Amino acid sequence: MNDSESQDGWAGGAEVDLSSSLPQELPINPWDVVLCVSGTLISCENAIVVAAIFYTPSLRTPMFLLIGSLATADMLAGLGLILHFLFRYCVPSDSVQLATVGLLVASFSASILSLLAITVDRYLSLYNA
C-alpha cells in the first residue's frame, strides 16, 4: 500500500459532507416571540383572577364562578401559546405541535362558551329582576 492510498482511506479520497444530514435549525419568527410573550402575560393575569376568586369566599356566587371559568379558559389559552412556542423550537415534532394546537382550539372554544354562559346569566338576572 502506498502513501496516497493510506491517506485517502476507504472512500478513495472522496469527502463526505455530514452537515446536510443534520436537521436544519428553524429561524425564530418574531411573531412567535410576540405570541409567547403575550401568552405569558395572559396566563399571569388570568391566574391572578382565578386566585382572587378562589381565596375570597364572598366571590363564590354563580356570576363570579362563570368569570372564573372564563379566566381559567383564557389562562389555558395563554399556556397553550407558550407551549406551542417551546415545542416548535425546542421539540420539533408534528404530533406534539398538533397537541398544542388542539389545546389552543379547545381553550378558545371554552372561552367562547364561558362568554355565552355569562351572557345568558346576565340576561336572566336582568329579566327576572
All heavy atoms as an XYZ file, in Angstrom:
961
protein
N       0.849     -1.171      0.000
C       0.000      0.000      0.000
C       0.895      1.234      0.000
O       1.795      1.366      0.812
C      -0.891     -0.033      1.241
C      -1.904      1.037      1.262
S      -2.868      0.992      2.772
C      -4.295      0.143      2.210
N       0.648      2.118     -0.916
C       1.485      3.314     -0.974
C       0.902      4.410     -0.086
O      -0.168      4.289      0.480
C       1.685      3.785     -2.423
C       0.375      4.139     -3.083
O      -0.580      4.412     -2.401
N       0.364      4.123     -4.404
N       1.596      5.531      0.022
C       1.196      6.601      0.924
C      -0.102      7.280      0.504
O      -0.880      7.714      1.341
C       2.300      7.650      1.014
C       3.478      7.140      1.829
O       3.252      6.219      2.647
O       4.588      7.652      1.620
N      -0.354      7.384     -0.800
C      -1.577      8.058     -1.247
C      -2.815      7.238     -0.915
O      -3.859      7.782     -0.598
C      -1.523      8.362     -2.751
O      -1.492      7.152     -3.489
N      -2.693      5.901     -0.959
C      -3.844      5.071     -0.612
C      -4.111      5.104      0.886
O      -5.251      5.068      1.318
C      -3.607      3.635     -1.081
C      -3.719      3.446     -2.565
C      -3.456      2.004     -2.955
O      -3.119      1.186     -2.062
O      -3.561      1.696     -4.140
N      -3.104      5.191      1.701
C      -3.318      5.208      3.147
C      -3.911      6.540      3.600
O      -4.647      6.595      4.566
C      -2.004      4.924      3.880
O      -1.084      5.969      3.640
N      -3.603      7.618      2.915
C      -4.171      8.900      3.289
C      -5.609      9.040      2.814
O      -6.433      9.669      3.466
C      -3.325     10.039      2.719
C      -1.988     10.178      3.399
C      -1.148     11.250      2.739
O      -1.511     11.793      1.702
N      -0.001     11.544      3.342
N      -5.918      8.465      1.663
C      -7.277      8.584      1.134
C      -8.259      7.729      1.922
O      -9.428      8.058      2.014
C      -7.326      8.176     -0.350
C      -6.588      9.164     -1.226
O      -6.337     10.282     -0.742
O      -6.278      8.795     -2.373
N      -7.810      6.642      2.453
C      -8.699      5.773      3.207
C      -9.584      4.979      2.287
O      -9.342      4.842      1.090
N     -10.639      4.416      2.825
C     -11.515      3.543      2.050
C     -12.402      4.310      1.084
O     -12.931      3.752      0.145
C     -12.377      2.687      2.975
C     -13.289      3.508      3.837
C     -13.007      4.041      5.048
C     -14.614      3.899      3.526
N     -14.065      4.760      5.536
C     -15.086      4.674      4.604
C     -15.461      3.689      2.456
C     -16.359      5.225      4.642
C     -16.736      4.233      2.516
C     -17.153      4.993      3.594
N     -12.612      5.614      1.288
C     -13.502      6.391      0.423
C     -12.813      6.798     -0.869
O     -13.438      7.403     -1.730
C     -14.006      7.621      1.158
N     -11.562      6.487     -1.006
C     -10.880      6.813     -2.246
C     -10.674      8.302     -2.426
O     -10.659      8.812     -3.538
N     -10.541      9.052     -1.360
C     -10.283     10.473     -1.462
C     -11.544     11.332     -1.500
O     -11.460     12.542     -1.499
N     -12.717     10.717     -1.534
C     -13.962     11.497     -1.571
C     -14.296     11.982     -0.164
O     -14.175     11.253      0.810
C     -15.095     10.655     -2.125
N     -14.727     13.223     -0.070
C     -15.104     13.769      1.224
C     -16.597     13.581      1.439
O     -17.398     13.722      0.506
C     -14.752     15.252      1.294
C     -13.270     15.504      1.285
C     -12.947     16.979      1.440
O     -13.801     17.726      1.938
O     -11.854     17.368      1.064
N     -16.976     13.286      2.649
C     -18.381     13.081      2.992
C     -18.850     14.312      3.746
O     -18.270     14.709      4.758
C     -18.549     11.812      3.854
C     -19.991     11.633      4.247
C     -18.028     10.605      3.107
N     -19.915     14.921      3.256
C     -20.485     16.107      3.890
C     -21.610     15.673      4.822
O     -22.674     15.273      4.370
C     -21.003     17.069      2.822
C     -21.480     18.377      3.420
O     -21.083     18.702      4.552
O     -22.276     19.064      2.749
N     -21.365     15.710      6.120
C     -22.358     15.301      7.106
C     -23.292     16.438      7.504
O     -24.289     16.212      8.158
C     -21.669     14.736      8.351
C     -20.881     13.448      8.150
C     -20.192     13.056      9.451
C     -21.776     12.348      7.653
N     -22.978     17.652      7.136
C     -23.813     18.780      7.551
C     -25.176     18.759      6.873
O     -26.143     19.288      7.406
C     -23.111     20.107      7.271
O     -22.930     20.261      5.874
N     -25.291     18.141      5.709
C     -26.574     18.104      5.035
C     -27.524     17.093      5.660
O     -28.722     17.184      5.491
C     -26.392     17.788      3.551
O     -25.830     16.488      3.405
N     -26.993     16.107      6.409
C     -27.853     15.111      7.028
C     -28.375     15.565      8.379
O     -29.295     14.970      8.916
C     -27.103     13.790      7.178
O     -26.019     13.963      8.078
N     -27.812     16.599      8.963
C     -28.286     17.110     10.233
C     -29.542     17.941     10.028
O     -29.699     18.609      9.009
C     -27.198     17.963     10.893
C     -25.903     17.231     11.260
C     -24.882     18.232     11.777
C     -26.168     16.161     12.280
N     -30.477     17.913     11.016
C     -31.677     18.731     10.855
C     -31.343     20.221     10.874
O     -30.487     20.658     11.633
C     -32.552     18.347     12.060
C     -31.615     17.729     13.033
C     -30.472     17.162     12.245
N     -31.990     20.959     10.011
C     -31.741     22.393      9.931
C     -32.446     23.091     11.090
O     -33.578     22.780     11.431
C     -32.262     22.942      8.596
C     -31.578     22.328      7.394
C     -30.105     22.668      7.342
O     -29.706     23.744      7.726
N     -29.306     21.734      6.861
N     -31.790     24.062     11.674
C     -32.362     24.817     12.777
C     -33.345     25.849     12.222
O     -33.051     26.544     11.254
C     -31.254     25.500     13.555
C     -31.738     26.143     14.827
C     -30.572     26.676     15.634
O     -29.527     26.026     15.671
O     -30.740     27.760     16.213
N     -34.525     25.928     12.862
C     -35.537     26.876     12.415
C     -35.152     28.283     12.850
O     -34.766     28.500     13.998
C     -36.897     26.536     13.040
C     -37.605     25.305     12.528
C     -38.867     25.072     13.352
C     -37.973     25.458     11.076
N     -35.250     29.253     11.969
C     -35.048     30.637     12.422
C     -36.256     31.062     13.265
O     -37.387     30.675     12.980
C     -34.959     31.436     11.121
C     -35.672     30.598     10.117
C     -35.489     29.165     10.534
N     -36.006     31.816     14.304
C     -37.090     32.220     15.199
C     -37.877     33.341     14.545
O     -37.331     34.381     14.173
C     -36.544     32.646     16.564
C     -35.919     31.432     17.253
C     -37.638     33.234     17.425
C     -35.348     31.704     18.603
N     -39.168     33.111     14.415
C     -40.086     34.075     13.835
C     -40.434     35.127     14.897
O     -40.810     34.761     16.015
C     -41.343     33.338     13.360
C     -42.272     34.223     12.574
O     -42.073     35.425     12.489
N     -43.283     33.616     11.998
N     -40.348     36.422     14.592
C     -40.676     37.445     15.597
C     -42.120     37.369     16.080
O     -42.399     37.672     17.241
C     -40.423     38.769     14.870
C     -39.561     38.433     13.713
C     -39.814     37.012     13.364
N     -43.034     36.954     15.208
C     -44.429     36.830     15.635
C     -44.596     35.724     16.670
O     -45.436     35.825     17.564
C     -45.346     36.587     14.451
C     -45.528     37.808     13.623
C     -45.060     38.021     12.368
C     -46.208     39.014     13.997
N     -45.392     39.283     11.938
C     -46.107     39.916     12.921
C     -46.869     39.424     15.140
C     -46.656     41.183     12.951
C     -47.420     40.699     15.173
C     -47.303     41.560     14.095
N     -43.816     34.664     16.567
C     -43.870     33.608     17.574
C     -43.380     34.124     18.928
O     -43.924     33.752     19.971
C     -43.031     32.414     17.134
C     -43.673     31.635     16.003
O     -44.906     31.755     15.814
O     -42.948     30.905     15.304
N     -42.373     34.983     18.906
C     -41.885     35.568     20.156
C     -42.958     36.468     20.762
O     -43.202     36.438     21.977
C     -40.573     36.340     19.916
C     -40.122     37.069     21.168
C     -39.486     35.405     19.421
N     -43.626     37.262     19.934
C     -44.695     38.140     20.423
C     -45.827     37.306     21.016
O     -46.368     37.637     22.087
C     -45.210     39.050     19.280
C     -46.485     39.765     19.669
C     -44.136     40.049     18.889
N     -46.202     36.206     20.355
C     -47.259     35.345     20.877
C     -46.844     34.684     22.187
O     -47.664     34.528     23.100
C     -47.636     34.283     19.848
C     -48.460     34.765     18.662
C     -48.678     33.624     17.680
C     -49.787     35.320     19.122
N     -45.587     34.310     22.309
C     -45.108     33.698     23.550
C     -45.137     34.705     24.706
O     -45.569     34.376     25.809
C     -43.707     33.141     23.354
S     -43.054     32.273     24.786
N     -44.692     35.923     24.445
C     -44.702     36.954     25.489
C     -46.141     37.318     25.870
O     -46.471     37.430     27.063
C     -43.919     38.203     25.020
C     -44.121     39.375     25.959
C     -42.445     37.863     24.882
N     -47.019     37.459     24.877
C     -48.415     37.775     25.201
C     -49.080     36.599     25.898
O     -49.918     36.797     26.791
C     -49.187     38.168     23.937
O     -49.250     37.075     23.043
N     -48.710     35.371     25.550
C     -49.241     34.205     26.257
C     -48.822     34.186     27.711
O     -49.601     33.800     28.591
N     -47.597     34.613     27.976
C     -47.122     34.701     29.359
C     -47.920     35.743     30.135
O     -48.348     35.495     31.272
C     -45.623     35.046     29.380
O     -44.918     34.077     28.610
C     -45.092     35.088     30.787
N     -48.141     36.903     29.540
C     -48.924     37.950     30.205
C     -50.372     37.503     30.430
O     -50.938     37.726     31.505
C     -48.889     39.234     29.384
C     -47.553     39.956     29.303
C     -47.626     41.133     28.336
C     -47.131     40.424     30.679
N     -50.963     36.867     29.432
C     -52.346     36.391     29.538
C     -52.468     35.372     30.660
O     -53.399     35.425     31.475
C     -52.804     35.797     28.189
C     -53.006     36.896     27.161
C     -54.080     34.986     28.341
C     -53.179     36.376     25.741
N     -51.522     34.439     30.728
C     -51.568     33.401     31.768
C     -51.417     34.006     33.163
O     -52.148     33.632     34.086
C     -50.472     32.362     31.536
O     -50.709     31.653     30.359
N     -50.491     34.940     33.316
C     -50.270     35.550     34.631
C     -51.471     36.374     35.093
O     -51.894     36.279     36.253
C     -49.019     36.421     34.603
S     -47.501     35.474     34.432
N     -52.032     37.168     34.197
C     -53.182     37.997     34.569
C     -54.387     37.146     34.942
O     -55.083     37.425     35.925
C     -53.541     38.936     33.422
C     -52.512     40.009     33.179
C     -52.755     40.784     31.900
O     -53.657     40.394     31.126
O     -52.042     41.765     31.667
N     -54.646     36.093     34.190
C     -55.802     35.255     34.483
C     -55.563     34.370     35.700
O     -56.523     34.010     36.394
C     -56.170     34.421     33.257
C     -56.850     35.274     32.216
O     -57.885     35.855     32.455
N     -56.247     35.353     31.046
N     -54.307     34.035     35.989
C     -54.010     33.292     37.217
C     -54.322     34.143     38.448
O     -54.800     33.619     39.463
C     -52.557     32.839     37.224
N     -54.083     35.443     38.356
C     -54.419     36.349     39.464
C     -55.926     36.386     39.675
O     -56.412     36.347     40.816
C     -53.846     37.761     39.195
C     -52.322     37.731     39.261
C     -54.399     38.775     40.182
C     -51.655     39.000     38.782
N     -56.705     36.425     38.597
C     -58.164     36.442     38.704
C     -58.671     35.138     39.328
O     -59.519     35.160     40.232
C     -58.814     36.675     37.317
C     -60.314     36.486     37.374
C     -58.463     38.054     36.792
N     -58.142     34.008     38.875
C     -58.566     32.716     39.429
C     -58.202     32.625     40.906
O     -59.008     32.165     41.726
C     -57.936     31.558     38.622
C     -58.154     30.223     39.309
C     -58.515     31.517     37.217
N     -57.003     33.078     41.268
C     -56.589     33.047     42.673
C     -57.460     33.962     43.532
O     -57.827     33.597     44.662
C     -55.126     33.445     42.799
N     -57.816     35.133     43.025
C     -58.672     36.048     43.786
C     -60.055     35.447     44.021
O     -60.606     35.549     45.125
C     -58.789     37.375     43.048
N     -60.611     34.798     43.018
C     -61.927     34.171     43.181
C     -61.832     32.965     44.109
O     -62.724     32.726     44.933
C     -62.507     33.786     41.801
C     -62.852     35.049     41.024
C     -63.741     32.904     41.944
C     -63.262     34.797     39.592
N     -60.741     32.213     44.021
C     -60.591     31.001     44.830
C     -60.404     31.336     46.311
O     -60.949     30.642     47.177
C     -59.410     30.184     44.314
C     -59.227     28.882     45.021
C     -60.071     27.817     44.768
C     -58.199     28.719     45.950
C     -59.904     26.613     45.418
C     -58.023     27.514     46.604
C     -58.874     26.451     46.341
N     -59.625     32.374     46.615
C     -59.304     32.686     48.003
C     -60.251     33.683     48.655
O     -60.088     33.993     49.835
C     -57.864     33.202     48.114
C     -56.853     32.107     47.902
C     -56.010     32.122     46.802
C     -56.758     31.047     48.795
C     -55.088     31.107     46.601
C     -55.844     30.031     48.609
C     -55.009     30.062     47.509
O     -54.099     29.053     47.303
N     -61.238     34.213     47.961
C     -62.195     35.149     48.542
C     -63.563     34.479     48.602
O     -64.205     34.278     47.564
C     -62.273     36.438     47.704
O     -60.952     36.945     47.506
C     -63.130     37.484     48.394
N     -64.043     34.137     49.793
C     -65.328     33.423     49.893
C     -66.530     34.232     49.396
O     -67.500     33.649     48.909
C     -65.467     33.130     51.392
C     -64.096     33.267     51.962
C     -63.379     34.237     51.083
N     -66.473     35.547     49.477
C     -67.609     36.356     49.034
C     -67.743     36.398     47.509
O     -68.776     36.832     46.998
C     -67.493     37.776     49.584
O     -66.334     38.400     49.071
N     -66.725     35.952     46.798
C     -66.776     35.948     45.335
C     -67.196     34.589     44.767
O     -66.947     34.304     43.606
C     -65.409     36.331     44.753
C     -64.899     37.734     45.067
C     -63.531     37.944     44.432
C     -65.876     38.777     44.588
N     -67.868     33.779     45.557
C     -68.257     32.452     45.073
C     -69.719     32.402     44.656
O     -70.370     31.371     44.748
C     -67.970     31.411     46.144
C     -66.479     31.310     46.371
C     -66.062     30.075     47.065
N     -64.612     30.130     47.305
C     -64.052     29.791     48.434
N     -64.780     29.355     49.418
N     -62.752     29.866     48.554
N     -70.221     33.484     44.138
C     -71.569     33.495     43.571
C     -71.500     32.941     42.150
O     -70.419     32.861     41.561
C     -72.122     34.937     43.557
O     -71.280     35.736     42.734
C     -72.182     35.523     44.962
N     -72.636     32.544     41.581
C     -72.594     31.971     40.224
C     -71.966     32.894     39.182
O     -71.246     32.423     38.295
C     -74.068     31.701     39.913
C     -74.697     31.484     41.240
C     -73.967     32.399     42.177
N     -72.190     34.185     39.279
C     -71.612     35.109     38.306
C     -70.086     35.084     38.364
O     -69.406     35.018     37.338
C     -72.135     36.526     38.571
C     -71.538     37.570     37.681
S     -71.931     37.214     35.974
C     -70.763     38.256     35.172
N     -69.529     35.111     39.565
C     -68.072     35.106     39.690
C     -67.482     33.741     39.332
O     -66.347     33.658     38.867
C     -67.649     35.541     41.095
C     -67.828     37.006     41.331
C     -68.794     37.464     42.204
C     -67.042     37.934     40.669
C     -68.970     38.813     42.414
C     -67.200     39.285     40.869
C     -68.176     39.725     41.747
N     -68.232     32.670     39.548
C     -67.747     31.359     39.123
C     -67.684     31.270     37.604
O     -66.782     30.643     37.049
C     -68.629     30.259     39.701
C     -68.531     30.079     41.219
C     -69.473     28.979     41.686
C     -67.111     29.787     41.644
N     -68.625     31.906     36.925
C     -68.563     31.950     35.457
C     -67.383     32.797     34.979
O     -66.718     32.458     33.991
C     -69.878     32.489     34.887
C     -71.086     31.556     35.015
C     -72.353     32.268     34.567
C     -70.864     30.298     34.206
N     -67.119     33.887     35.701
C     -65.943     34.700     35.376
C     -64.663     33.904     35.639
O     -63.696     33.969     34.866
C     -65.959     36.025     36.159
C     -67.096     36.905     35.635
C     -64.627     36.753     36.063
C     -67.307     38.170     36.422
N     -64.661     33.100     36.704
C     -63.521     32.230     36.979
C     -63.334     31.175     35.897
O     -62.206     30.830     35.529
N     -64.447     30.678     35.363
C     -64.371     29.727     34.259
C     -63.768     30.385     33.018
O     -62.937     29.787     32.328
C     -65.765     29.184     33.946
O     -65.759     28.408     32.788
N     -64.175     31.602     32.744
C     -63.608     32.348     31.619
C     -62.117     32.609     31.833
O     -61.308     32.446     30.915
C     -64.362     33.669     31.432
C     -63.844     34.614     30.363
C     -63.986     33.985     28.987
C     -64.608     35.937     30.432
N     -61.744     32.979     33.051
C     -60.329     33.241     33.343
C     -59.499     31.958     33.229
O     -58.369     31.988     32.733
C     -60.184     33.842     34.737
N     -60.073     30.825     33.653
C     -59.345     29.560     33.530
C     -59.143     29.178     32.066
O     -58.055     28.734     31.668
C     -60.105     28.446     34.266
O     -60.272     28.829     35.637
C     -59.355     27.135     34.201
N     -60.180     29.354     31.253
C     -60.059     29.041     29.826
C     -59.030     29.952     29.157
O     -58.221     29.489     28.343
C     -61.412     29.180     29.143
N     -59.028     31.231     29.507
C     -58.052     32.153     28.923
C     -56.631     31.862     29.428
O     -55.661     32.025     28.686
C     -58.433     33.598     29.225
C     -59.655     34.040     28.439
O     -60.001     33.356     27.462
O     -60.273     35.059     28.801
N     -56.528     31.424     30.690
C     -55.224     31.060     31.217
C     -54.664     29.845     30.466
O     -53.479     29.798     30.132
C     -55.325     30.753     32.709
C     -54.012     30.455     33.372
S     -54.132     30.247     35.154
C     -55.224     28.851     35.279
N     -55.524     28.879     30.159
C     -55.084     27.724     29.383
C     -54.717     28.122     27.953
O     -53.811     27.535     27.359
C     -56.164     26.649     29.377
C     -56.335     25.881     30.685
C     -57.502     24.921     30.579
C     -55.061     25.151     31.045
N     -55.402     29.111     27.398
C     -55.048     29.593     26.064
C     -53.664     30.240     26.076
O     -52.849     30.014     25.170
C     -56.087     30.591     25.572
N     -53.374     31.037     27.098
C     -52.035     31.621     27.222
C     -50.971     30.563     27.424
O     -49.885     30.631     26.840
N     -51.285     29.547     28.224
C     -50.350     28.443     28.417
C     -50.144     27.671     27.115
O     -49.020     27.244     26.814
C     -50.865     27.510     29.510
C     -49.989     26.337     29.879
C     -48.695     26.831     30.518
C     -50.722     25.403     30.814
N     -51.203     27.537     26.330
C     -51.077     26.876     25.031
C     -50.172     27.644     24.086
O     -49.411     27.041     23.321
N     -50.226     28.976     24.130
C     -49.322     29.786     23.298
C     -47.871     29.596     23.708
O     -46.976     29.496     22.857
C     -49.712     31.263     23.390
C     -51.018     31.669     22.703
C     -51.357     33.117     23.039
C     -50.904     31.477     21.212
N     -47.634     29.527     25.013
C     -46.271     29.314     25.498
C     -45.768     27.933     25.087
O     -44.651     27.771     24.583
C     -46.217     29.480     27.030
C     -46.581     30.907     27.423
C     -44.838     29.122     27.560
C     -46.842     31.091     28.903
N     -46.611     26.913     25.296
C     -46.210     25.548     24.941
C     -45.997     25.386     23.444
O     -45.093     24.661     23.014
C     -47.264     24.556     25.439
C     -47.332     24.363     26.951
C     -48.480     23.426     27.303
C     -46.023     23.855     27.498
N     -46.828     26.061     22.655
C     -46.658     25.981     21.205
C     -45.297     26.543     20.790
O     -44.607     25.963     19.943
C     -47.789     26.732     20.499
C     -47.714     26.661     19.005
N     -47.938     25.506     18.315
C     -47.403     27.592     18.077
C     -47.795     25.726     17.027
N     -47.459     26.986     16.857
N     -44.888     27.654     21.393
C     -43.571     28.231     21.093
C     -42.456     27.283     21.530
O     -41.513     27.035     20.778
C     -43.419     29.589     21.797
C     -42.073     30.215     21.594
C     -41.791     30.914     20.438
C     -41.083     30.113     22.562
C     -40.550     31.492     20.235
C     -39.840     30.683     22.375
C     -39.573     31.378     21.212
N     -42.551     26.773     22.755
C     -41.491     25.898     23.260
C     -41.370     24.623     22.435
O     -40.265     24.200     22.097
C     -41.761     25.546     24.725
C     -41.565     26.675     25.727
C     -41.943     26.213     27.128
C     -40.143     27.168     25.699
N     -42.501     24.016     22.121
C     -42.440     22.757     21.390
C     -42.078     22.967     19.923
O     -41.527     22.078     19.294
C     -43.755     21.992     21.500
C     -43.976     21.398     22.866
C     -45.223     21.409     23.441
C     -42.929     20.836     23.574
C     -45.431     20.855     24.686
C     -43.127     20.292     24.824
C     -44.377     20.301     25.381
N     -42.355     24.125     19.388
C     -41.992     24.377     17.990
C     -40.485     24.500     17.817
O     -39.918     24.000     16.852
C     -42.688     25.637     17.501
C     -42.335     25.968     16.067
C     -43.102     27.172     15.585
N     -42.615     27.538     14.287
C     -43.375     27.606     13.199
N     -44.649     27.337     13.298
N     -42.870     27.960     12.047
N     -39.835     25.172     18.774
C     -38.414     25.426     18.625
C     -37.529     24.495     19.452
O     -36.358     24.342     19.135
C     -38.097     26.887     18.967
C     -38.713     27.827     17.973
C     -39.837     28.573     18.281
C     -38.182     27.948     16.700
C     -40.411     29.420     17.352
C     -38.753     28.794     15.768
C     -39.859     29.526     16.107
O     -40.433     30.365     15.185
N     -38.054     23.901     20.507
C     -37.222     23.018     21.337
C     -37.441     21.536     21.032
O     -36.501     20.753     21.079
C     -37.503     23.283     22.810
S     -37.063     24.946     23.322
N     -38.686     21.154     20.782
C     -39.012     19.753     20.486
C     -39.773     19.724     19.173
O     -40.992     19.692     19.156
C     -39.864     19.132     21.612
C     -40.084     17.647     21.355
C     -39.227     19.346     22.963
N     -39.080     19.797     18.037
C     -39.789     19.853     16.750
C     -40.400     18.496     16.387
O     -39.764     17.647     15.801
C     -38.708     20.277     15.757
C     -37.423     19.873     16.396
C     -37.638     19.900     17.872
N     -41.670     18.305     16.788
C     -42.384     17.074     16.484
C     -43.789     17.439     16.021
O     -44.455     18.283     16.642
C     -42.453     16.198     17.730
O     -43.342     15.128     17.531
N     -44.225     16.820     14.943
C     -45.545     17.144     14.406
C     -46.665     16.750     15.364
O     -47.646     17.478     15.505
C     -45.753     16.448     13.057
C     -44.884     17.046     11.972
O     -44.459     18.207     12.129
O     -44.636     16.345     10.974
N     -46.539     15.617     16.036
C     -47.601     15.178     16.935
C     -47.708     16.089     18.160
O     -48.810     16.372     18.635
C     -47.379     13.730     17.355
O     -46.144     13.602     18.026
N     -46.584     16.576     18.666
C     -46.611     17.483     19.816
C     -47.187     18.831     19.399
O     -47.969     19.439     20.141
C     -45.195     17.626     20.420
C     -45.164     18.663     21.515
C     -44.713     16.293     20.955
N     -46.835     19.316     18.218
C     -47.407     20.575     17.741
C     -48.906     20.444     17.526
O     -49.663     21.376     17.812
C     -46.723     21.011     16.455
C     -45.358     21.589     16.681
C     -44.750     22.159     15.408
O     -45.404     22.244     14.378
N     -43.494     22.541     15.481
N     -49.354     19.285     17.045
C     -50.786     19.051     16.873
C     -51.502     19.062     18.218
O     -52.599     19.611     18.341
C     -51.008     17.728     16.146
C     -52.453     17.373     15.830
C     -53.057     18.394     14.873
C     -52.536     15.976     15.256
N     -50.878     18.508     19.242
C     -51.476     18.512     20.577
C     -51.577     19.931     21.134
O     -52.598     20.287     21.748
C     -50.665     17.630     21.511
N     -50.551     20.757     20.926
C     -50.619     22.132     21.446
C     -51.641     22.958     20.679
O     -52.331     23.795     21.271
C     -49.246     22.815     21.393
O     -48.761     22.805     20.059
C     -48.261     22.140     22.307
N     -51.765     22.728     19.387
C     -52.797     23.435     18.620
C     -54.177     22.969     19.074
O     -55.117     23.771     19.175
C     -52.577     23.240     17.104
C     -53.760     23.744     16.309
C     -51.314     23.947     16.656
N     -54.306     21.682     19.387
C     -55.565     21.168     19.929
C     -55.910     21.819     21.259
O     -57.075     22.131     21.530
N     -54.890     22.031     22.119
C     -55.109     22.726     23.384
C     -55.574     24.156     23.137
O     -56.484     24.649     23.821
C     -53.837     22.718     24.221
C     -53.851     23.536     25.514
C     -54.842     22.955     26.509
C     -52.469     23.607     26.113
N     -54.973     24.824     22.158
C     -55.389     26.196     21.839
C     -56.836     26.247     21.354
O     -57.619     27.094     21.797
C     -54.456     26.795     20.784
C     -53.087     27.222     21.252
C     -52.204     27.588     20.074
C     -53.204     28.383     22.209
N     -57.201     25.345     20.458
C     -58.576     25.330     19.935
C     -59.569     25.026     21.053
O     -60.617     25.676     21.168
C     -58.693     24.315     18.770
C     -60.141     24.084     18.395
C     -57.902     24.792     17.567
N     -59.246     24.054     21.899
C     -60.149     23.697     22.996
C     -60.297     24.845     23.992
O     -61.412     25.137     24.460
C     -59.640     22.448     23.696
N     -59.203     25.519     24.317
C     -59.286     26.608     25.295
C     -60.008     27.824     24.727
O     -60.772     28.483     25.446
C     -57.899     26.986     25.799
O     -57.090     27.402     24.734
N     -59.809     28.131     23.441
C     -60.552     29.241     22.858
C     -62.037     28.903     22.745
O     -62.897     29.776     22.930
C     -59.978     29.625     21.496
C     -58.654     30.336     21.579
C     -57.638     30.035     20.685
C     -58.422     31.309     22.535
C     -56.416     30.679     20.757
C     -57.207     31.964     22.618
C     -56.199     31.650     21.726
N     -62.361     27.658     22.474
C     -63.767     27.245     22.441
C     -64.384     27.343     23.838
O     -65.519     27.798     23.989
C     -63.895     25.816     21.924
O     -63.424     25.728     20.610
N     -63.644     26.928     24.859
C     -64.134     27.049     26.232
C     -64.309     28.513     26.622
O     -65.250     28.857     27.337
C     -63.168     26.353     27.187
N     -63.435     29.361     26.134
C     -63.556     30.786     26.414
C     -64.836     31.363     25.800
O     -65.562     32.125     26.442
C     -62.324     31.521     25.881
O     -62.417     32.894     26.092
N     -65.111     30.987     24.563
C     -66.328     31.471     23.902
C     -67.576     30.948     24.604
O     -68.559     31.682     24.817
C     -66.307     31.081     22.415
C     -65.245     31.896     21.687
C     -67.666     31.289     21.757
C     -64.975     31.450     20.269
N     -67.558     29.673     25.015
C     -68.709     29.109     25.718
C     -68.887     29.751     27.093
O     -70.024     29.925     27.547
C     -68.573     27.601     25.830
C     -68.712     26.837     24.518
C     -68.452     25.354     24.719
C     -70.091     27.053     23.919
N     -67.792     30.113     27.754
C     -67.907     30.819     29.032
C     -68.505     32.211     28.837
O     -69.332     32.655     29.654
C     -66.532     30.943     29.696
O     -66.057     29.686     30.058
N     -68.117     32.889     27.768
C     -68.739     34.187     27.469
C     -70.229     34.042     27.194
O     -71.041     34.881     27.622
C     -68.043     34.846     26.272
C     -66.681     35.470     26.541
C     -66.039     35.889     25.233
C     -66.824     36.650     27.470
N     -70.600     32.982     26.486
C     -72.018     32.725     26.228
C     -72.764     32.465     27.527
O     -73.868     32.983     27.726
C     -72.169     31.544     25.270
C     -73.598     31.136     24.928
C     -74.295     32.246     24.154
C     -73.605     29.837     24.145
N     -72.181     31.687     28.440
C     -72.834     31.405     29.720
C     -72.970     32.680     30.552
O     -74.003     32.891     31.211
C     -72.040     30.357     30.487
N     -71.961     33.552     30.541
C     -72.051     34.825     31.265
C     -73.156     35.691     30.670
O     -73.926     36.337     31.395
C     -70.692     35.548     31.236
C     -69.686     34.795     32.098
C     -70.817     36.992     31.709
C     -68.263     35.300     31.964
N     -73.264     35.691     29.344
C     -74.320     36.475     28.682
C     -75.693     35.974     29.069
O     -76.603     36.772     29.373
C     -74.136     36.403     27.151
O     -72.829     36.855     26.826
C     -75.164     37.256     26.443
N     -75.881     34.667     29.084
C     -77.179     34.094     29.472
C     -77.463     34.405     30.936
O     -78.599     34.775     31.287
C     -77.199     32.572     29.197
C     -78.409     31.910     29.836
C     -77.168     32.305     27.703
N     -76.471     34.307     31.805
C     -76.670     34.625     33.223
C     -77.044     36.089     33.415
O     -77.951     36.405     34.185
C     -75.397     34.302     34.001
C     -75.537     34.632     35.473
O     -76.421     34.030     36.129
O     -74.764     35.499     35.958
N     -76.373     36.984     32.708
C     -76.706     38.412     32.828
C     -78.112     38.702     32.282
O     -78.844     39.501     32.847
C     -75.676     39.280     32.079
C     -74.308     39.293     32.699
C     -74.246     40.025     34.049
N     -74.591     39.131     35.144
C     -75.061     39.498     36.314
N     -75.245     40.766     36.593
N     -75.370     38.628     37.242
N     -78.475     38.064     31.188
C     -79.816     38.243     30.634
C     -80.879     37.759     31.610
O     -81.870     38.448     31.852
C     -79.951     37.512     29.308
C     -81.364     37.531     28.757
C     -81.866     38.671     28.153
C     -82.180     36.420     28.877
C     -83.153     38.704     27.673
C     -83.484     36.440     28.393
C     -83.962     37.581     27.792
O     -85.249     37.616     27.326
N     -80.672     36.584     32.200
C     -81.656     36.048     33.136
C     -81.744     36.879     34.405
O     -82.832     37.053     34.975
C     -81.328     34.596     33.474
C     -81.514     33.587     32.345
C     -81.029     32.214     32.764
C     -82.967     33.563     31.899
N     -80.602     37.425     34.859
C     -80.649     38.262     36.056
C     -81.363     39.584     35.793
O     -82.034     40.120     36.678
C     -79.253     38.509     36.599
O     -78.519     39.315     35.713
N     -81.264     40.115     34.585
C     -81.984     41.344     34.249
C     -83.471     41.062     33.962
O     -84.340     41.867     34.298
C     -81.348     42.030     33.037
C     -79.990     42.668     33.271
C     -79.417     43.187     31.959
C     -80.078     43.762     34.302
N     -83.749     39.925     33.353
C     -85.124     39.579     33.015
C     -85.935     39.230     34.251
O     -87.116     39.568     34.337
C     -85.124     38.399     32.036
C     -86.487     38.029     31.533
C     -87.142     38.830     30.595
C     -87.128     36.877     31.988
C     -88.384     38.500     30.138
C     -88.384     36.549     31.539
C     -89.020     37.345     30.607
O     -90.258     37.003     30.163
N     -85.317     38.597     35.224
C     -86.014     38.175     36.438
C     -85.728     39.104     37.617
O     -85.820     38.687     38.758
C     -85.607     36.743     36.808
C     -86.055     35.738     35.785
O     -87.099     35.907     35.174
N     -85.258     34.699     35.600
N     -85.424     40.334     37.352
C     -85.139     41.279     38.436
C     -86.382     41.642     39.108
O     -86.886     41.739     40.016
C     -84.492     42.534     37.864
